Amino acid sequence: MLATSVYLIVFRILHIVAGVAWAGSVFLFVVFVQPSAASIGPAAGPFMQELLGRRRLINKILWLGAFTIVGGLFLYWHNWQAVGSLGDWVGTRFGLGLTIGSVAAIVAFVIGLLGTKPGVDRLMALLPQAAAAGGAPPPELVQQIQQMQARLRVLARTNLAFVTVAVLRMATARYW
């Protein structure tokens, strides 16, 4: 006989596997892909258009975040119910640790959904305009693209910070 319910195992696996993929994707993109593309310059454009536009990386990362959060919220609710009330649950060190991690994960997801995704969509709409210009694109368009890239870099780094807080709080919640 299992020491816990099968549905708890399923939600834990969903939460952990999706969370590892989500955090790993954000880490890889922020620490390696973005800086490499910036170093290469305009030659990285086709790669980034393929990755962000055609393959829709941001959507995939958001789906990983959504699965992570849904699985985590179910586990959170289950633990909260076992303690009694939300106040009692958050009053425990373990509950507080998971609450901080949960809030950080949700903030990261919202940044991705409401900041990064629309920004990438806008950038993907600007790039064909620059290519259609034939020679050098108009300076205003170049400035818009550079501003969007800078904004997306800040959003990605902020997102990585919140995902890191979530991972660290979740991983160590039992030990505080």
N, C-alpha and C positions, 0 to 999 in steps of 0.2 A: 504494500500500500504506500502511496506517495505521502510525503510529509506535508504537502501543500496541494492545492487544486491545480488541475491541468491548465485551466485558463490563466492562472497566475504565471505559470511557466511560459505559456505562449506570449503573454503581454510583456513579460520580462525579456524574453528573447527578442521580440519586436523592438522594444525600447532600446535595448543595448546594441543590437546589430545596426539599427537605423541611426542611433546616436553616434556610434563609432564612424559610420560612413559619412554622416553629416559633418561632424567635427573634423574628420580627416580631409574631407573635400574642401571645407573652408580653409583649413590650415594649408593644404597644398596650393590652393589658388592664391592665397594672400602672401605666403612666404616664398613661393617659387614661380608660379605662372605670371602673376602681375609684374614682379620685378624683372623677370626675364623679358617679357614683352616690352616693358619700358626701356630696357637696355638695348634691345634690338631696334626699337623705333618703328617707323612706318612699315618696315618689312614684316613686322609681326601682325599687321592688319589682317591679312587673309586667315592666319591661324586663329586669331581672336574672333573674327567673324564666323568662322566654322564652329569654334567652340561655344561661343555665346549665342550666335544667331541660329545656325542650322541645327546644331546638336542641343541647343536650349539648356545649357548647363545650369543656369540659375533656376529654371523650373525643376530640374532634377534635384538640385540641392534643397529647394523649398519642399518638395515631396518628402525627402528624407527627414527634414525638420518636422514636417507635419506628422509623419509616422512616429517619430521619436516623442513628440509632445502628446499625441493621443495615447500611446502606450504608457508613457510616464504619468499622465493624468489619471488613467485607470489605476495604476499601482498606487499613486498618491491617495486617491479616493479610498482604495482598499485599506491602506495603512491608517488613514484618518478614521475610518469607520471602526477599526479594531481598537482604537484608543478611546473613542466616544464622541468627542466634539472637536470641531476645528481648532478652537482655542486651546484645548488640552493637547492636541496633536502638535500645533506650532510651538507650544510651550515646552516640548521635549527638545533636546539638542538635536536628535536625529530628525525630527519633524521640521525644526527651524532650518537645518542644513539642506534638507530636500526642498523646502519652500524657497530658500534663496536660489538654489540651483534651478528650480522650476521657473521662477520669475525671470532669471537671467536667460534661460532658454527661450521663453516666450518673447522677451524683448528682442533677442537675436532674430527670431523668426519674423517678428513684425518689421524689424529693420530691413530684412531681406524682401519681405512681401511689399511693403509700402515705400521703400527707398531704393533698394538695389534693383529689383525687377523693373519698375518703371524707368529707372535710369538707364539700364541696359537696353530696354526697348527703345528709348529715345536715341541712344548712341547708335544702335543698329539702324535706325531710320536716317541718321545723319550721314553715316558712312557711304551709302550709295549716292547721296547727293554730292559728296566730295569726289567720288570716282567719276560721276557723270559730268563734272565740271571740265573734264578734258585736260589737261595740264595741271597747273596749280589751282587748288580750290580757292574761293574767295576768302580773304583774311577773317571775315566775320564767322564763316563756317568753321574755319580752323580753330578760331577762338572758342566757339561753342563746343567743338569736339574736345578740346583740351580741358575746358572747364568741366565737362561731363566726366571725363576720365579722372580728373582730380577728385571730383565729388564721389565717384564710385570707389576710388582708392580709400578715401576716408571712411565711407560706409563699410567697405570690406574689412578694414582694420578694426572698426568699432564692433562689427559683427563677430570677428574673431575673438575680441576681448570678452564679449558676453558669452560666447560659446565656451571659451576657456574657463570662465567663472562657473558656468553650469557644470562642466565636466569635473572640475576640481571639487566643487561642493558635493556633487553626486557621489564621486569616488571616495570621499573622506567623511561623509555625513555620519557614519557609524562611530567615528573615532573622536568626535568633539565632545 
